[in-house]
């Protein structure tokens, strides 16, 4: 008797395997360094950077990296980065909004000017990790390491 598997199950297994391969490209130290670079100015009242904020930022960076990597095949087939980013604009905005909400919650930030600059920092942070995932994924496609 043969085991019957669904296409959804098989597709999810392939996605998980690809994500595991892509996560090998990331370094936790690099993630932490970027968190401090982008968001330490907003938490100057704290003596130590809150670990919950750091963990949330790292989670979002990983999600953005994997999102960029999953869309990298379009770049491999010739689409520009801006065109590909438009394809996943909704998912990217969701990541930005989620990160912004978490940072506002943990930082008790009420100032509207501070909120705006924090939102732009979140956008640039997610964009940076999306592009990083896109470029590394495109490189894997070129090397046929999918």
C-alpha positions as CSV (number, residue, x, y, z in Angstrom):
1,X,0.0,0.0,0.0
2,X,1.2,3.5,-0.8
3,X,0.8,6.4,1.4
4,X,-1.3,9.2,-0.1
5,X,-0.1,12.7,0.6
6,X,-1.9,16.0,-0.4
7,X,-0.3,18.7,-2.5
8,X,-0.7,21.2,0.3
9,X,1.2,19.0,2.7
10,X,4.0,18.4,0.2
11,X,4.2,22.1,-0.6
12,X,4.5,23.0,3.1
13,X,7.3,20.5,3.5
14,X,9.2,22.1,0.6
15,X,8.6,25.6,2.1
16,X,9.9,24.5,5.5
17,X,13.0,22.9,4.0
18,X,13.7,26.0,2.0
19,X,13.2,28.2,5.1
20,X,15.6,26.0,7.1
21,X,18.2,26.4,4.4
22,X,17.8,30.2,4.3
23,X,18.0,30.5,8.0
24,X,21.5,29.0,7.9
25,X,22.5,32.3,6.2
26,X,21.6,34.4,9.2
27,X,23.7,35.1,12.3
28,X,22.1,35.9,15.6
29,X,24.9,38.4,16.4
30,X,24.2,40.2,13.1
31,X,20.5,40.4,14.1
32,X,21.2,41.7,17.5
33,X,23.6,44.3,16.1
34,X,21.0,45.6,13.7
35,X,18.3,45.8,16.5
36,X,20.6,48.1,18.5
37,X,21.6,50.1,15.5
38,X,18.0,50.9,14.5
39,X,16.1,51.1,17.9
40,X,18.5,51.9,20.7
41,X,17.7,55.7,20.3
42,X,14.1,55.1,21.2
43,X,14.9,53.3,24.5
44,X,17.4,55.7,26.0
45,X,15.5,55.9,29.3
46,X,16.2,52.2,29.9
47,X,19.5,51.3,31.4
48,X,19.5,47.9,29.5
49,X,17.7,47.3,26.2
50,X,14.6,45.3,27.0
51,X,14.9,41.7,26.0
52,X,11.3,41.5,25.0
53,X,11.9,44.3,22.5
54,X,15.0,42.7,21.2
55,X,13.3,39.3,20.8
56,X,10.3,40.9,18.9
57,X,12.7,42.8,16.6
58,X,14.6,39.6,15.9
59,X,11.4,37.7,15.1
60,X,10.2,40.4,12.7
61,X,13.7,40.5,11.1
62,X,13.6,36.7,10.5
63,X,10.1,36.9,9.1
64,X,11.1,39.8,6.7
65,X,14.2,37.9,5.7
66,X,12.2,34.8,4.9
67,X,9.6,36.8,3.0
68,X,12.3,38.4,0.8
69,X,13.8,35.0,0.3
70,X,10.5,33.4,-0.8
71,X,10.0,36.2,-3.4
72,X,13.6,35.9,-4.6
73,X,12.7,33.6,-7.5
74,X,11.0,36.5,-9.2
75,X,14.2,38.4,-9.1
76,X,16.1,35.4,-10.4
77,X,13.7,35.4,-13.4
78,X,14.4,39.0,-14.2
79,X,12.0,41.2,-12.2
80,X,13.5,44.3,-10.4
81,X,13.5,44.6,-6.6
82,X,10.9,47.3,-6.6
83,X,8.5,45.3,-8.8
84,X,8.9,42.3,-6.5
85,X,8.5,44.4,-3.4
86,X,5.2,45.6,-4.8
87,X,4.1,42.0,-5.0
88,X,4.4,41.5,-1.3
89,X,3.6,45.0,-0.1
90,X,0.7,43.8,2.1
91,X,2.8,41.2,4.0
92,X,5.6,43.7,4.4
93,X,3.3,46.4,5.7
94,X,1.8,43.9,8.2
95,X,5.3,43.2,9.5
96,X,6.1,46.9,9.8
97,X,2.8,47.6,11.7
98,X,3.3,44.6,14.0
99,X,6.8,45.8,14.9
100,X,5.6,49.3,15.4
101,X,2.8,48.2,17.7
102,X,5.2,46.1,19.8
103,X,7.8,48.9,20.1
104,X,5.1,51.4,21.0
105,X,3.7,49.1,23.7
106,X,7.1,48.3,25.3
107,X,8.4,51.8,25.0
108,X,5.4,53.7,26.2
109,X,5.9,56.2,23.4
110,X,3.2,58.8,23.1
111,X,4.9,61.7,21.4
112,X,3.6,62.0,17.8
113,X,7.0,63.1,16.4
114,X,8.6,60.2,18.1
115,X,5.9,57.9,16.8
116,X,6.5,59.0,13.3
117,X,10.3,58.6,13.4
118,X,9.8,55.2,15.1
119,X,7.5,54.1,12.3
120,X,10.1,55.1,9.7
121,X,12.7,53.2,11.6
122,X,10.5,50.1,11.5
123,X,9.9,50.5,7.8
124,X,13.6,50.8,7.1
125,X,14.4,47.9,9.4
126,X,11.9,45.5,7.7
127,X,13.0,46.7,4.3
128,X,16.6,46.1,5.1
129,X,15.9,42.5,6.2
130,X,13.6,41.9,3.2
131,X,16.3,43.0,0.8
132,X,18.9,40.9,2.6
133,X,16.6,37.8,2.3
134,X,15.8,38.7,-1.3
135,X,19.5,39.0,-2.3
136,X,20.6,35.8,-0.5
137,X,17.6,33.9,-2.0
138,X,18.4,35.2,-5.4
139,X,22.0,34.1,-5.0
140,X,20.8,30.6,-4.0
141,X,18.7,30.5,-7.1
142,X,21.6,31.4,-9.3
143,X,23.8,28.7,-7.7
144,X,20.9,26.2,-8.1
145,X,20.8,25.6,-4.3
146,X,17.1,25.9,-3.9
